[in-house]
Amino acid sequence: MHITRYTDYSLRVLMYLGLKNEKLSTIGEIAVHYGISKNHLMKVVQELSNKGYVVATRGKNGGLKLNGEPGKINIGALVRDTEKHFELVECFSEGNSCIIAPVCRLKQLFSEALDGFIRVLDHYTLADLLAQADRSELTQLLQIVDTPAPHETTATD
C-alpha cells in the first residue's frame, strides 16, 4: 500500500493544528514549518475543510483550526477520505486485462492485506499521533512558538 502525498500532507496539517490546540494557523505558516508547497496545502486544506476535519475562517484574523478534539479524528477514516485509489494491483481496477485474473488468488490476498491495513489505522486517532511524550519534540522540530491567539492577552498588555 502506498499512501499518496495528499494523504501525507493531510495528516501533517491535522498534526500541526492539533499541536496548536485552539490557536489559529495559516496555510502559509504550516507550509513554512514543514518546508512544503503552499499551493499543495491549499488543495489539501480545502478538502479537509469540506469534509469537516478543519474549520477555516477567512479574513484578517482568520485561519485554520481542528474541528473537534484530536481523539475524535480517526486515522483510518481520514485515509479512506483522502485516498482516491486503493488498487494495489491491476486486477483491482475496472480496466483489468490480466490474463490470469480468472484463476489468480493474488487479488483476494491483496484485498485481505488492504483490509487489514485499514483496520489497523482504524484503531488510531490524531490524539495517538500527538501523544504527550512526543508533543514537545514535535513542537520543537516544527519550531512552533506558543503565541497567544488574537483574542487572548498577555500579562504585559
C-alpha positions in Angstrom: 0.0 0.0 0.0 1.3 3.4 -0.9 -0.1 6.5 0.8 -0.2 9.4 -1.5 1.5 12.7 -0.8 -2.0 14.2 -0.5 -2.9 11.9 2.5 0.6 12.6 4.0 0.0 16.3 3.8 -3.5 15.9 5.2 -2.1 14.1 8.2 0.7 16.7 8.7 -1.8 19.6 8.6 -4.0 17.9 11.2 -1.0 17.1 13.4 0.2 20.7 13.2 -3.3 22.1 14.1 -3.5 19.6 16.9 -0.2 20.8 18.3 -1.5 24.4 18.2 -4.7 23.4 20.1 -7.3 26.1 19.6 -4.9 28.7 18.2 -5.5 29.6 14.6 -2.8 28.8 12.0 -2.5 29.8 8.3 -1.7 27.6 5.3 1.4 29.7 4.7 2.6 29.1 8.3 2.1 25.4 8.0 3.8 25.3 4.6 6.9 27.1 6.0 7.1 24.9 9.1 7.0 21.7 7.1 9.0 23.1 4.1 6.3 22.1 1.6 4.4 23.9 -1.1 1.7 26.3 -0.1 -0.1 25.5 -3.3 -0.3 21.8 -2.5 -1.6 22.6 1.0 -4.3 24.9 -0.2 -6.0 22.0 -2.0 -5.5 19.7 1.0 -6.9 22.2 3.4 -9.9 22.9 1.2 -10.8 19.2 1.2 -10.1 18.9 5.0 -12.5 21.8 5.5 -15.1 20.4 3.1 -15.0 17.1 4.9 -15.3 18.6 8.3 -11.8 17.9 9.7 -10.8 21.6 10.0 -12.6 24.9 10.4 -11.3 27.6 8.0 -12.1 31.2 8.9 -11.5 33.8 6.2 -10.4 37.4 6.8 -7.7 39.4 8.6 -8.0 37.4 11.8 -8.8 34.2 10.1 -7.0 30.9 10.0 -7.4 27.2 10.5 -8.1 25.0 13.5 -9.2 21.5 14.1 -13.0 20.9 14.0 -13.1 19.0 17.3 -10.8 17.1 19.5 -7.9 15.1 18.2 -9.3 12.0 19.9 -12.3 12.1 17.6 -10.3 12.2 14.3 -9.8 8.6 13.2 -6.8 7.9 11.1 -8.4 5.1 9.1 -11.4 7.3 8.2 -9.1 10.1 7.1 -7.1 7.7 4.9 -10.4 6.5 3.3 -11.5 10.1 2.8 -8.3 11.3 1.2 -7.1 8.3 -0.8 -8.8 8.1 -4.2 -7.5 4.7 -5.4 -6.9 1.5 -3.5 -5.9 -0.6 -6.5 -2.9 -2.4 -5.3 -2.6 -4.4 -8.5 -4.2 -4.2 -11.9 -6.9 -6.7 -11.2 -8.4 -4.3 -8.7 -9.2 -1.8 -11.4 -12.1 -1.8 -13.9 -9.8 -1.9 -16.9 -8.2 -5.2 -15.7 -6.6 -7.0 -18.6 -4.5 -9.5 -16.7 -4.8 -12.9 -18.5 -4.6 -15.0 -15.3 -7.2 -12.9 -13.3 -9.9 -15.6 -13.6 -7.9 -18.1 -11.6 -5.3 -15.9 -9.7 -5.6 -15.7 -5.9 -3.5 -12.6 -5.6 -6.5 -10.3 -5.8 -8.0 -12.0 -2.7 -4.7 -12.0 -0.9 -4.1 -8.3 -1.6 -7.7 -7.4 -0.7 -7.3 -9.1 2.7 -4.0 -7.3 3.3 -5.5 -3.9 2.4 -8.5 -4.5 4.7 -6.0 -5.4 7.5 -4.0 -2.2 6.8 -7.1 0.0 7.1 -8.3 -1.9 10.2 -5.1 -1.2 11.9 -5.4 2.5 11.1 -9.0 2.4 12.4 -7.5 1.8 15.9 -5.7 5.1 16.0 -6.8 8.8 16.3 -5.0 12.0 15.8 -4.5 12.1 19.6 -2.4 9.0 19.3 -0.1 10.8 16.9 0.2 13.7 19.3 0.9 11.6 22.4 2.1 13.7 25.3 5.5 12.1 25.3 6.2 13.2 21.7 4.3 16.5 21.8 7.1 18.7 23.0 9.6 17.1 20.5 7.1 17.6 17.6 6.6 21.2 18.6 10.3 21.8 18.8 11.0 20.1 15.4 8.3 22.2 13.8 9.6 25.3 15.6 6.1 26.1 16.8 6.2 29.1 19.2 3.4 29.3 21.7 1.9 32.6 20.8 -1.4 33.9 22.1 -4.5 33.7 19.9 -5.7 37.1 18.6 -8.4 37.3 21.3 -6.0 36.5 24.2 -3.9 39.0 26.1 -0.7 38.6 27.9 0.3 39.8 31.4 2.1 42.7 29.8 -0.8 44.0 27.8 
